[in-house]
Structures are given as C-alpha cells and as structure tokens.
C-alpha cells in the first residue's frame, strides 16, 4: 500500500501510496473540500492544478446533504464527480469544536459586542457581523472565514458560525462526551446527533473515502476552570488561554486509544478480502448511470480496501504523545496521523511533539501531520519525515486577497530545506530562537520555532517566498502577473491590476482566480519537494 522509494539522512522521504482510486506520490498536500467542493473551484480545476487527492469533511457532509443523498450517487466520488482519491476525516475535530466555540461566545457575552479573532460577535446570537479593522481582515483565524469586499458579497463557511443557534442551546454546550461516543446538536436547527467510533467509520465507508480516520478525542482548546494556566502555559500567540491541563489530555489519550480499537474492530468487520462489505444496490440506479467507469472503480471485485489511519494525541506532553503512539502501534493501522499540534497547541511546541512521536512511527507507514500549514513549516516537516499535509491557508487567504509568490525564479525551495536558512535568520538577531538552535539543530523543527519579537513574527516567509495583499492600492495600476514564473491559469491570463479591481468591487471571480494561484503555489511546492 505504501512504498518508500527514497529517504535522506535528515528524515526526508519520497514514496508512493496506493489507494482504491489510484496512487499518490508522497509527500503531498490535500486541498480541503469541506462540503464536497473546494470553495470557488470545480473538481476538474483541481486536477488541472495537479491535486492528487482531496479532503472531505465527514461532519459537514453527514449533516448536509446527508448520507442518503450521497449514497444515491454511489459515494462522494460520484456525487462531486471527483475520480481521484479522497481522505475523509472522522468528524471528531468539528464536533468537539462546537462546544469550544459556544463556550468562547458565552465567555464574550459580558459585553454587548466583543472581538473574537478579529470578528465582532453579537451577544444575542454569536454571529459574525463585521471585522473591526483592515489589519484584522487580513489576519482572520479559522473561527470565522468571511470574504470581505466593498459590498460584503460573500460569507464563507456558514458552518463556522453560530448564526441560527436555537435559543434553548445558547446557554449550554452543544456537545456531551462519554466513553461510548459524542452527543451533539446541529448549531443551525438544534437537531440531536450521536457520533460513535463505529458510526464515524460507517459514514466514511459510505462516503467512499480512500483514506479514513479513526475517531479521536481532541483535547479542549481552552483551560477549563478551576485549572489555571501556569507561567509556562500563560498565553498563546492569539491571546487565548493555553490548551488543556495534563489531566484533561491524559483522559483524552485514554479515550482516543479505546476509540481507535473500536474503529479498527468495526473497520475489519466491514471490510472483507479487499472489498467493502456494503450493499451495492445503487450500481444499477439509472440516476447515476451516466457516471463514468472511473468514478465507479469501487465496484470492482478486485479493488483494494480503504486505508485506516490512527491519530496520535497527547498535547504538548512528551510522555503522553509517546504513550499514544505506542498504543496505536499496538492496535495496528495503515498509517499514522499526528493530531492537535498543528491546529491546537502553540507552534513553538511543534518541534517537541515531532521529536517525541517521529522516532516511534514505522518507516513503512505514511505519516500525516494534520492541519499544517505555512510553506516554511511544510518544508521543514517534509525534511523531518512527514508525508501528508492539509490546510485551509492557501484557499482561505486567497479569498482574502493574500497571494503567495516565490522571491526568486531560481529558488523554488531553499537548498537543503529550510533549516539552514532559518538558522541564519535566527542568528541575525531579528528573532529569538526557541529550542536548541546551537550550530546544528538537533530538534527536528527547532530552526523553525522563533518566538514573537517586536520586529518579527515568523522567520521564513522572507526566505523563499513572499505574500502580496492584492487589495492594496499599489496594485491598482500593476499590469504584471501575480508571479511571472508561475504557470497557473491566473498568472498566464490576468494581471495584478485586474485582480485588485475584482476584489475591490466584490466580484466572485476574484475568489476563483486567487484560489487557483495559491493552490498551484502549494501543489508546485510539493512537486519540488518530491524532486
């Protein structure tokens, strides 16, 4: 299933992962098709950009349009007409986020209106109303992803908002967790759902995921009273309380292991001799008879089964990360993901987490760092031995007019990876290094972890790429392409001045053209790394 073709002394590896819907060259990046589509793009656009695989969101697709609709199309491949591999997440992260987001809103209700990640929340409904400053428009967090224009044309990710939260739910959590599973309510209509490890696997199998994820418990994003953050924990870069206490994370690791075992048992039961053991009555359905044979490859009797990945949890606690990894290895999975650290804990702990986990993961299994990240972080993680990535950054920032450009036509990726370049930056005094950066960094990603200073936030954006805020007035009369060395559709056909105009007047085409460029940047970066 996974063939390791080449590896380096520092850990970087190149391989090929075989799935039900074709092979994937590693390392690779997965564009996120949350609700069955990458915002503003068609599936054929993704193929043209070089995407090998996409990521679908189990939680959102389960709630809307629902599994009955998707089953009538065969599976998610047939529903969205995507012939390539799909990774489906377990739905756990989104479910656990519901409670945290509602708690976050409730904490802010002490004032009529409060700022949450740069977005005003109305105290009565918790809905995203407006961005408080132009700077905050460019630096929105994942909590509220809204496209801002002169006409406030598009609101992305309604699922990220609590617009129509029923009044009866606003005073308490939307989520109740037990050893059996998670009970939650749809924040839109209040309907109750029950998600168990077995249910998560069943949904993902019905979606036709080529790579499916075991259900894990994501530790809470905020310190829960009466626990008080220590000086070590203090504040995250976003000014929020530090994530969960050791006791909370330890409970989450225990439950993650138990759920992983149940996921594996159910998965093995439902897959037999490489064929998904589910009804194929939809094969003769005239409503889907026009779908190409390539989209129905799952019906072949000789096809391989989907791949099941376990997710390593443990927060920033080294021994808990090691325990989680060892327990998942004992269960046995087709691949292993590292959860939490890329979207939960502060970035300065990323190197420590990888140092704890990576030596334990088998060489012959793919490794997935969930939710990462910035281009420089991906480069460093590839050098550390990570094979798989996903992140909303290229598409989300494209919708806000932030475009990625290489600084030099001849420097697509820093020679030898990002470590040396970052180290030079650290030694220049522009940032203070965290971790053990002393001549030759022993920590896998220590050279990437610089703390905030008055002058610098993250060191390597100046190393091999830069970003253009296309909405800035200086681009109004710039008739050059976004990047003259980029071969994407946008750069080959349109100017900076035109994109500036589209964003200023709120034309939806701006979203599409910007997304095409940023995704091509990320996918092209992975192609360079595979070389």
RODO-2510 file (C-alpha; in nm, 4 decimals, decimal comma):
residues 531
     n   res          X          Y          Z
     1     x     0,0000     0,0000     0,0000
     2     x     0,2892     0,2368     0,0821
     3     x     0,6198     0,2077    -0,0978
     4     x     0,9136     0,4087     0,0315
     5     x     1,1236     0,4971    -0,2724
     6     x     1,3935     0,7162    -0,1240
     7     x     1,4888     0,8660     0,2110
     8     x     1,7617     1,1001     0,3326
     9     x     1,9694     1,1050     0,6482
    10     x     1,7756     1,4003     0,7900
    11     x     1,4481     1,2115     0,7504
    12     x     1,3046     1,3419     0,4233
    13     x     1,1430     1,0639     0,2183
    14     x     0,9761     1,0129    -0,1152
    15     x     0,7288     0,7329    -0,1743
    16     x     0,4035     0,6225    -0,3303
    17     x     0,0766     0,5450    -0,1572
    18     x    -0,1672     0,3181    -0,3409
    19     x    -0,5400     0,3681    -0,2810
    20     x    -0,8702     0,2438    -0,4220
    21     x    -0,8796     0,5354    -0,6660
    22     x    -0,5178     0,5421    -0,7726
    23     x    -0,1675     0,6027    -0,6471
    24     x    -0,0375     0,9198    -0,4811
    25     x     0,3234     1,0361    -0,4852
    26     x     0,4464     1,1466    -0,1430
    27     x     0,4914     1,3934     0,0126
    28     x     0,1626     1,5511    -0,0887
    29     x    -0,0764     1,8315     0,0025
    30     x    -0,4546     1,7852     0,0161
    31     x    -0,6852     2,0744    -0,0810
    32     x    -0,9817     2,0825     0,1550
    33     x    -1,3221     2,0144     0,0005
    34     x    -1,5113     2,0617     0,3260
    35     x    -1,8640     2,0161     0,1951
    36     x    -1,7824     1,8317    -0,1244
    37     x    -1,6116     2,1219    -0,3003
    38     x    -1,3040     2,3390    -0,2706
    39     x    -1,4549     2,6855    -0,2468
    40     x    -1,4867     2,8543    -0,5887
    41     x    -1,3269     2,5630    -0,7796
    42     x    -1,4656     2,2688    -0,9763
    43     x    -1,3145     1,9198    -0,9430
    44     x    -1,1639     1,9473    -1,2911
    45     x    -0,9829     2,2639    -1,1772
    46     x    -0,8156     2,0645    -0,9013
    47     x    -0,6942     1,8041    -1,1467
    48     x    -0,5546     2,0749    -1,3751
    49     x    -0,3698     2,2274    -1,0787
    50     x    -0,2024     1,8956    -1,0001
    51     x    -0,4021     1,7861    -0,6955
    52     x    -0,3619     1,4119    -0,6403
    53     x    -0,6077     1,3810    -0,3529
    54     x    -0,8628     1,5982    -0,1719
    55     x    -1,0004     1,6000     0,1817
    56     x    -1,3723     1,5723     0,2578
    57     x    -1,5300     1,6617     0,5905
    58     x    -1,7362     1,3818     0,7443
    59     x    -1,9191     1,6051     0,9924
    60     x    -2,0428     1,8577     0,7373
    61     x    -2,1355     1,6016     0,4708
    62     x    -2,3193     1,3862     0,7244
    63     x    -2,5342     1,6814     0,8320
    64     x    -2,5787     1,8295     0,4830
    65     x    -2,6750     1,6897     0,2365
    66     x    -2,6865     1,3703     0,4429
    67     x    -2,5801     1,0176     0,3660
    68     x    -2,8955     0,9124     0,1820
    69     x    -2,8392     1,1747    -0,0861
    70     x    -2,4721     1,0873    -0,1279
    71     x    -2,5471     0,7139    -0,1408
    72     x    -2,7830     0,7701    -0,4339
    73     x    -2,4824     0,8992    -0,6292
    74     x    -2,2792     0,5948    -0,5280
    75     x    -2,0463     0,7757    -0,2906
    76     x    -1,8717     1,1115    -0,2584
    77     x    -1,6635     1,0467    -0,5714
    78     x    -1,9782     1,0085    -0,7792
    79     x    -2,1628     1,2892    -0,6033
    80     x    -1,8962     1,5527    -0,6731
    81     x    -1,7556     1,3883    -0,9877
    82     x    -1,4040     1,3571    -0,8494
    83     x    -1,2266     1,0460    -0,9863
    84     x    -0,9195     1,0605    -0,7625
    85     x    -0,8522     0,9573    -0,4026
    86     x    -1,0342     1,1222    -0,1120
    87     x    -0,9326     1,1364     0,2532
    88     x    -1,2252     1,1690     0,4925
    89     x    -1,1713     1,2907     0,8462
    90     x    -1,3536     1,1323     1,1390
    91     x    -1,5729     1,4329     1,2181
    92     x    -1,4368     1,4467     1,5715
    93     x    -1,2490     1,7751     1,5445
    94     x    -1,5542     1,9636     1,4200
    95     x    -1,7817     1,8071     1,6823
    96     x    -1,5507     1,8934     1,9708
    97     x    -1,5050     2,2420     1,8281
    98     x    -1,8788     2,3056     1,8644
    99     x    -1,8600     2,3076     2,2417
   100     x    -1,5456     2,5148     2,2472
   101     x    -1,6853     2,7768     2,0082
   102     x    -2,0072     2,8131     2,2047
   103     x    -1,8119     2,8421     2,5292
   104     x    -1,5938     3,1037     2,3621
   105     x    -1,9003     3,3029     2,2596
   106     x    -2,0525     3,2729     2,6072
   107     x    -1,7311     3,3999     2,7676
   108     x    -1,7551     3,7093     2,5496
   109     x    -2,1169     3,7879     2,6329
   110     x    -2,0144     4,0032     2,9278
   111     x    -2,0048     4,2953     2,6860
   112     x    -2,2632     4,3913     2,4215
   113     x    -2,0147     4,3166     2,1481
   114     x    -1,6710     4,1565     2,1642
   115     x    -1,3876     4,0793     1,9312
   116     x    -1,3223     3,7135     1,8518
   117     x    -1,0259     3,6565     1,6189
   118     x    -1,0844     3,9988     1,4685
   119     x    -1,4573     3,9462     1,4212
   120     x    -1,7349     4,1171     1,6135
   121     x    -1,9782     3,8782     1,7808
   122     x    -2,3281     3,9973     1,8569
   123     x    -2,4092     3,8923     2,2139
   124     x    -2,7570     3,7622     2,1356
   125     x    -2,6725     3,5254     1,8512
   126     x    -2,2975     3,4899     1,8340
   127     x    -2,2959     3,5569     1,4629
   128     x    -2,0082     3,7125     1,2727
   129     x    -2,1043     4,0711     1,1988
   130     x    -1,8043     4,2712     1,0927
   131     x    -1,4284     4,2920     1,1055
   132     x    -1,3037     4,5660     1,3311
   133     x    -1,0060     4,6814     1,1273
   134     x    -0,8447     4,6378     0,7901
   135     x    -0,5474     4,4677     0,9530
   136     x    -0,7735     4,2135     1,1183
   137     x    -0,9419     4,1490     0,7843
   138     x    -0,6116     4,0154     0,6599
   139     x    -0,5384     3,8042     0,9659
   140     x    -0,8581     3,6170     1,0418
   141     x    -0,8321     3,2917     1,2298
   142     x    -1,0081     2,9715     1,1323
   143     x    -1,3071     3,0536     1,3502
   144     x    -1,4833     3,2835     1,1058
   145     x    -1,3879     3,2649     0,7427
   146     x    -1,5585     3,5534     0,5667
   147     x    -1,4784     3,7143     0,2333
   148     x    -1,4683     4,0877     0,2840
   149     x    -1,5175     4,3268    -0,0025
   150     x    -1,6617     4,6680    -0,0650
   151     x    -2,0040     4,5082    -0,0900
   152     x    -1,9519     4,2353     0,1734
   153     x    -2,0519     3,9991    -0,1034
   154     x    -1,9792     3,6514     0,0224
   155     x    -1,9938     3,4852     0,3640
   156     x    -1,7805     3,1715     0,3507
   157     x    -1,8216     2,8763     0,5832
   158     x    -2,1641     2,9300     0,7358
   159     x    -2,0835     2,6166     0,9305
   160     x    -1,8093     2,8085     1,1093
   161     x    -2,0670     3,0493     1,2519
   162     x    -2,3426     3,0212     1,5077
   163     x    -2,5958     3,2129     1,3036
   164     x    -2,9159     3,0267     1,3729
   165     x    -2,8262     2,8646     1,7044
   166     x    -3,1560     2,7871     1,8816
   167     x    -3,2106     2,9952     2,1928
   168     x    -3,2501     2,6818     2,4030
   169     x    -2,8927     2,5821     2,3225
   170     x    -2,7180     2,9143     2,3720
   171     x    -2,6754     2,8796     2,7463
   172     x    -2,5009     2,5414     2,7395
   173     x    -2,2652     2,3246     2,5431
   174     x    -2,3667     2,1713     2,2151
   175     x    -2,1556     1,8652     2,2963
   176     x    -2,1749     1,5873     2,5549
   177     x    -1,8952     1,3321     2,5582
   178     x    -1,8805     0,9865     2,7169
   179     x    -1,6796     0,6701     2,6688
   180     x    -1,9467     0,5488     2,4283
   181     x    -1,9250     0,8475     2,1954
   182     x    -2,0289     1,2081     2,1488
   183     x    -2,3767     1,3585     2,1527
   184     x    -2,4070     1,6945     1,9820
   185     x    -2,6644     1,9284     1,8368
   186     x    -2,6602     2,0880     1,4964
   187     x    -2,5927     2,4583     1,5657
   188     x    -2,8291     2,5536     1,2832
   189     x    -3,1505     2,3695     1,3691
   190     x    -3,0786     2,2087     1,7068
   191     x    -3,1249     1,8516     1,5829
   192     x    -2,9509     1,5942     1,8020
   193     x    -2,6853     1,3586     1,6620
   194     x    -2,4902     1,0712     1,8147
   195     x    -2,1370     1,0004     1,6898
   196     x    -1,9560     0,6843     1,7985
   197     x    -1,6337     0,5297     1,6675
   198     x    -1,8398     0,2754     1,4772
   199     x    -2,0699     0,5420     1,3331
   200     x    -1,7754     0,7513     1,2169
   201     x    -1,6254     0,4573     1,0286
   202     x    -1,9635     0,3627     0,8809
   203     x    -2,0147     0,7161     0,7481
   204     x    -1,6662     0,7315     0,5997
   205     x    -1,7093     0,3943     0,4299
   206     x    -2,0401     0,5146     0,2855
   207     x    -1,8679     0,8312     0,1626
   208     x    -1,6214     0,6085    -0,0194
   209     x    -1,3130     0,7500     0,1485
   210     x    -0,9872     0,6024     0,0223
   211     x    -0,8157     0,7043     0,3450
   212     x    -1,0365     0,7184     0,6526
   213     x    -0,9520     0,8383     1,0009
   214     x    -1,0204     0,6791     1,3388
   215     x    -1,2320     0,8891     1,5745
   216     x    -1,0166     1,0597     1,8360
   217     x    -1,0876     1,2904     2,1261
   218     x    -0,9423     1,6342     2,0653
   219     x    -0,8303     1,7878     2,3959
   220     x    -1,0140     2,1107     2,4800
   221     x    -0,8774     2,4231     2,3205
   222     x    -0,9020     2,6276     2,6403
   223     x    -0,8137     2,5782     3,0053
   224     x    -1,1261     2,4717     3,1918
   225     x    -1,1935     2,6160     3,5404
   226     x    -1,0726     2,5643     3,8044
   227     x    -0,7473     2,4793     3,6261
   228     x    -0,5236     2,7817     3,5913
   229     x    -0,2559     2,8148     3,3281
   230     x     0,0980     2,8172     3,4616
   231     x     0,3635     3,0672     3,3616
   232     x     0,4914     2,8074     3,1160
   233     x     0,1460     2,7845     2,9649
   234     x     0,0389     3,1504     3,0025
   235     x    -0,0932     3,2713     2,6663
   236     x    -0,0958     3,1558     2,3093
   237     x     0,0018     3,3839     2,0255
   238     x    -0,3637     3,4682     1,9704
   239     x    -0,4034     3,5855     2,3297
   240     x    -0,6170     3,2887     2,4315
   241     x    -0,5575     3,0725     2,7400
   242     x    -0,3198     2,7851     2,6880
   243     x    -0,4760     2,4479     2,5957
   244     x    -0,5760     2,1719     2,8334
   245     x    -0,4173     2,0559     3,1562
   246     x    -0,2227     1,7320     3,1752
   247     x    -0,5169     1,5578     3,3427
   248     x    -0,7513     1,6571     3,0622
   249     x    -0,5073     1,5477     2,7931
   250     x    -0,4388     1,2178     2,9693
   251     x    -0,8098     1,1394     2,9710
   252     x    -0,8285     1,2292     2,6021
   253     x    -0,5373     0,9967     2,5193
   254     x    -0,7021     0,7090     2,7059
   255     x    -1,0306     0,7608     2,5241
   256     x    -0,8555     0,8069     2,1888
   257     x    -0,6896     0,4668     2,2302
   258     x    -1,0172     0,2991     2,3274
   259     x    -1,1998     0,4551     2,0346
   260     x    -0,9165     0,3642     1,7963
   261     x    -0,9531     0,0000     1,8959
   262     x    -1,3271     0,0117     1,8337
   263     x    -1,2740     0,1824     1,4973
   264     x    -1,0271    -0,0861     1,3907
   265     x    -1,2562    -0,3688     1,5027
   266     x    -1,5550    -0,2252     1,3158
   267     x    -1,3455    -0,1448     1,0093
   268     x    -1,2091    -0,5003     0,9932
   269     x    -1,5592    -0,6380     1,0288
   270     x    -1,6922    -0,4268     0,7431
   271     x    -1,4069    -0,4904     0,5011
   272     x    -1,3566    -0,8414     0,3671
   273     x    -1,0953    -0,9652     0,1197
   274     x    -1,0275    -0,6129    -0,0023
   275     x    -1,3915    -0,5379    -0,0837
   276     x    -1,6117    -0,3031     0,1188
   277     x    -1,8854    -0,5151     0,2756
   278     x    -2,1748    -0,2844     0,1999
   279     x    -2,4719    -0,3111    -0,0316
   280     x    -2,4122    -0,2259    -0,3966
   281     x    -2,7776    -0,1861    -0,4901
   282     x    -2,7054     0,1586    -0,6328
   283     x    -2,4949     0,0152    -0,9172
   284     x    -2,7977    -0,0178    -1,1433
   285     x    -2,9577     0,3075    -1,0380
   286     x    -3,0484     0,4942    -1,3602
   287     x    -2,9953     0,8247    -1,1801
   288     x    -2,6224     0,7575    -1,1669
   289     x    -2,5855     0,5526    -1,4840
   290     x    -2,4113     0,8431    -1,6560
   291     x    -2,1225     0,8432    -1,4112
   292     x    -1,8043     0,7279    -1,5794
   293     x    -1,6490     0,3909    -1,5070
   294     x    -1,3581     0,5697    -1,3462
   295     x    -1,5877     0,7113    -1,0801
   296     x    -1,7271     0,3667    -1,0045
   297     x    -1,3986     0,1843    -0,9655
   298     x    -1,5065     0,0975    -0,6121
   299     x    -1,7447    -0,1609    -0,7627
   300     x    -1,4594    -0,3752    -0,8897
   301     x    -1,4378    -0,7061    -0,7084
   302     x    -1,0588    -0,6978    -0,7073
   303     x    -1,0185    -0,3500    -0,5663
   304     x    -0,8180    -0,2901    -0,2509
   305     x    -0,9863    -0,1825     0,0679
   306     x    -0,9687     0,1718     0,2062
   307     x    -0,6800     0,2651     0,4354
   308     x    -0,7446     0,3298     0,8046
   309     x    -0,5264     0,5783     0,9937
   310     x    -0,4905     0,6241     1,3694
   311     x    -0,4390     0,9685     1,5229
   312     x    -0,1702     1,0322     1,7853
   313     x    -0,2820     1,2736     2,0572
   314     x    -0,1166     1,3898     2,3797
   315     x    -0,0946     1,7675     2,3656
   316     x     0,2478     1,9086     2,4453
   317     x     0,3275     1,6332     2,6958
   318     x     0,6118     1,4179     2,5656
   319     x     0,5273     1,1052     2,7627
   320     x     0,1595     1,1235     2,6659
   321     x     0,2478     1,1619     2,2985
   322     x     0,4783     0,8616     2,3249
   323     x     0,2123     0,6600     2,5065
   324     x    -0,0484     0,7450     2,2459
   325     x     0,1838     0,6467     1,9605
   326     x     0,2797     0,3146     2,1203
   327     x    -0,0811     0,2228     2,1972
   328     x    -0,1899     0,2948     1,8397
   329     x     0,1027     0,0941     1,7037
   330     x    -0,0109    -0,1990     1,9159
   331     x    -0,3558    -0,1803     1,7527
   332     x    -0,2056    -0,1536     1,4049
   333     x    -0,3092     0,0932     1,1335
   334     x    -0,2299     0,1565     0,7684
   335     x    -0,0877     0,4975     0,8544
   336     x    -0,0485     0,7362     1,1462
   337     x    -0,1531     1,0983     1,1876
   338     x    -0,0266     1,3496     1,4405
   339     x    -0,3253     1,5432     1,5689
   340     x    -0,3757     1,8600     1,7656
   341     x    -0,0392     2,0290     1,7454
   342     x    -0,0861     2,1990     1,4086
   343     x    -0,4274     2,3443     1,4938
   344     x    -0,4314     2,3480     1,8724
   345     x    -0,1091     2,3873     2,0669
   346     x     0,1180     2,6883     2,0044
   347     x     0,3608     2,6486     1,7156
   348     x     0,6617     2,6697     1,9461
   349     x     0,5801     2,3173     2,0683
   350     x     0,5644     2,1636     1,7226
   351     x     0,9275     2,0533     1,7196
   352     x     0,8986     1,8938     2,0642
   353     x     0,5902     1,6979     1,9662
   354     x     0,7517     1,5700     1,6472
   355     x     1,0699     1,4810     1,8351
   356     x     0,8623     1,2651     2,0690
   357     x     0,6475     1,0945     1,8070
   358     x     0,8504     1,0580     1,4869
   359     x     1,1118     0,8092     1,6160
   360     x     0,8298     0,5734     1,7158
   361     x     0,6443     0,5688     1,3847
   362     x     0,7274     0,2822     1,1460
   363     x     0,9233     0,3623     0,8317
   364     x     0,6899     0,1600     0,6111
   365     x     0,3745     0,3542     0,7030
   366     x     0,2681     0,7003     0,5788
   367     x     0,2787     0,9883     0,8286
   368     x     0,0226     1,2658     0,8300
   369     x     0,0641     1,5978     1,0139
   370     x    -0,2909     1,7262     1,0366
   371     x    -0,3654     2,0925     0,9687
   372     x    -0,0154     2,2133     0,8737
   373     x     0,0499     2,4747     0,7463
   374     x     0,2663     2,7588     0,6206
   375     x     0,5033     2,6854     0,3300
   376     x     0,8127     2,7041     0,5504
   377     x     0,6524     2,4695     0,8032
   378     x     0,5690     2,2176     0,5326
   379     x     0,9270     2,2264     0,4015
   380     x     1,0665     2,1628     0,7486
   381     x     0,8109     1,8911     0,8250
   382     x     0,8951     1,7120     0,4986
   383     x     1,2602     1,7241     0,5999
   384     x     1,1555     1,5659     0,9291
   385     x     0,9863     1,2752     0,7518
   386     x     0,6196     1,3788     0,7206
   387     x     0,4405     1,2552     0,4073
   388     x     0,0930     1,4121     0,4126
   389     x    -0,0450     1,7611     0,4737
   390     x    -0,3721     1,9520     0,4623
   391     x    -0,4505     2,3113     0,5484
   392     x    -0,7043     2,5859     0,4780
   393     x    -0,4329     2,8508     0,4479
   394     x    -0,3884     2,8675     0,0678
   395     x    -0,7617     2,8786    -0,0064
   396     x    -0,8705     3,0891     0,2894
   397     x    -0,6016     3,3505     0,2389
   398     x    -0,6726     3,3581    -0,1343
   399     x    -1,0295     3,4612    -0,0547
   400     x    -0,8871     3,7479     0,1484
   401     x    -0,6593     3,8602    -0,1332
   402     x    -0,3350     3,7260     0,0132
   403     x    -0,1309     3,5630    -0,2638
   404     x     0,1887     3,3571    -0,2443
   405     x     0,4846     3,4354    -0,4695
   406     x     0,8371     3,2906    -0,4877
   407     x     1,1042     3,5516    -0,4288
   408     x     1,3331     3,4113    -0,6965
   409     x     1,2651     3,2230    -1,0171
   410     x     1,5703     3,0054    -0,9496
   411     x     1,4920     2,9350    -0,5830
   412     x     1,1769     2,7301    -0,5661
   413     x     1,2676     2,5594    -0,2387
   414     x     1,5538     2,6560    -0,0051
   415     x     1,8630     2,4451    -0,0846
   416     x     1,8874     2,1636     0,1661
   417     x     1,5496     2,2526     0,3133
   418     x     1,4502     2,5410     0,5337
   419     x     1,6598     2,4587     0,8377
   420     x     1,9822     2,6315     0,7414
   421     x     1,8064     2,9404     0,6080
   422     x     1,6018     2,9720     0,9233
   423     x     1,9095     2,9285     1,1366
   424     x     2,0831     3,2147     0,9560
   425     x     1,7791     3,4285     1,0209
   426     x     1,7813     3,3412     1,3891
   427     x     2,1492     3,4281     1,4179
   428     x     2,0884     3,7651     1,2532
   429     x     1,9121     3,8851     1,5663
   430     x     1,5759     3,9542     1,4048
   431     x     1,4123     3,6866     1,6141
   432     x     1,4899     3,4857     1,9231
   433     x     1,5137     3,1133     1,8760
   434     x     1,3317     2,8705     2,0970
   435     x     1,4560     2,5175     2,1389
   436     x     1,8166     2,4116     2,0908
   437     x     1,9481     2,6048     1,7919
   438     x     2,3226     2,5996     1,8552
   439     x     2,5272     2,5257     1,5390
   440     x     2,3465     2,2240     1,4200
   441     x     1,9867     2,1969     1,5383
   442     x     1,9139     1,8584     1,6914
   443     x     1,5425     1,9157     1,7226
   444     x     1,3563     1,8216     1,4059
   445     x     1,1945     2,1628     1,3611
   446     x     1,3761     2,3726     1,6173
   447     x     1,5105     2,6021     1,3500
   448     x     1,1581     2,6996     1,2547
   449     x     1,0396     2,7928     1,6005
   450     x     1,1038     3,1600     1,6708
   451     x     0,9165     3,3448     1,9388
   452     x     0,7423     3,6719     1,8668
   453     x     0,9551     3,9816     1,8899
   454     x     0,8877     4,3439     1,8217
   455     x     1,0066     4,3102     1,4639
   456     x     0,9362     3,9560     1,3598
   457     x     0,6539     3,7056     1,3852
   458     x     0,7665     3,4090     1,1748
   459     x     1,1076     3,3999     1,0264
   460     x     1,1000     3,2155     0,6996
   461     x     0,8423     3,3994     0,4934
   462     x     1,1368     3,6087     0,3765
   463     x     1,3471     3,3070     0,2831
   464     x     1,1957     3,1664    -0,0349
   465     x     0,8546     3,3298    -0,0777
   466     x     0,6599     3,6430    -0,0049
   467     x     0,2920     3,7324     0,0018
   468     x     0,1088     4,0035    -0,1897
   469     x    -0,2007     4,1667    -0,0430
   470     x    -0,3635     4,2233    -0,3793
   471     x    -0,6231     4,4608    -0,2334
   472     x    -0,3518     4,7180    -0,1595
   473     x    -0,3780     5,0310    -0,3735
   474     x    -0,0252     4,9892    -0,5107
   475     x    -0,1534     4,7068    -0,7318
   476     x    -0,4300     4,9142    -0,8915
   477     x    -0,2062     5,0026    -1,1883
   478     x     0,0232     4,6995    -1,1859
   479     x    -0,0264     4,5195    -1,5171
   480     x     0,2120     4,2345    -1,4494
   481     x     0,1042     3,8819    -1,3494
   482     x     0,0927     3,7767    -0,9857
   483     x     0,4097     3,5745    -1,0476
   484     x     0,5773     3,5898    -1,3888
   485     x     0,7329     3,2486    -1,3271
   486     x     0,4058     3,0781    -1,2353
   487     x     0,2304     2,8678    -1,4967
   488     x    -0,1153     2,8703    -1,3368
   489     x    -0,4215     2,9812    -1,5326
   490     x    -0,4467     3,3059    -1,3362
   491     x    -0,0873     3,4151    -1,3908
   492     x    -0,0950     3,3213    -1,7581
   493     x    -0,4082     3,5223    -1,8326
   494     x    -0,4671     3,8051    -1,5830
   495     x    -0,2865     4,0975    -1,4230
   496     x    -0,2456     4,2173    -1,0680
   497     x    -0,4464     4,5261    -1,1584
   498     x    -0,7390     4,3134    -1,2736
   499     x    -0,7416     4,1012    -0,9572
   500     x    -0,7157     4,4174    -0,7475
   501     x    -1,0216     4,5521    -0,9267
   502     x    -1,2192     4,2283    -0,8822
   503     x    -1,1574     4,2239    -0,5079
   504     x    -1,2421     4,5912    -0,4693
   505     x    -1,5788     4,5582    -0,6418
   506     x    -1,6619     4,2254    -0,4800
   507     x    -1,6688     4,0105    -0,7930
   508     x    -1,6853     3,6349    -0,7150
   509     x    -1,4318     3,5732    -0,9933
   510     x    -1,1682     3,7185    -0,7601
   511     x    -1,2114     3,4197    -0,5276
   512     x    -1,1634     3,1704    -0,8074
   513     x    -0,8581     3,3315    -0,9672
   514     x    -0,6826     3,3865    -0,6344
   515     x    -0,7576     3,0324    -0,5163
   516     x    -0,6225     2,8846    -0,8393
   517     x    -0,2943     3,0675    -0,7890
   518     x    -0,2429     2,9864    -0,4209
   519     x    -0,3264     2,6190    -0,4631
   520     x    -0,0871     2,5965    -0,7557
   521     x     0,1824     2,7514    -0,5354
   522     x     0,1290     2,4862    -0,2670
   523     x     0,0976     2,1943    -0,5076
   524     x     0,4015     2,3144    -0,7012
   525     x     0,5961     2,3346    -0,3758
   526     x     0,5164     1,9679    -0,3085
   527     x     0,6323     1,8757    -0,6597
   528     x     0,9642     2,0476    -0,5924
   529     x     0,9985     1,8700    -0,2587
   530     x     0,9373     1,5339    -0,4252
   531     x     1,2318     1,6027    -0,6572
***
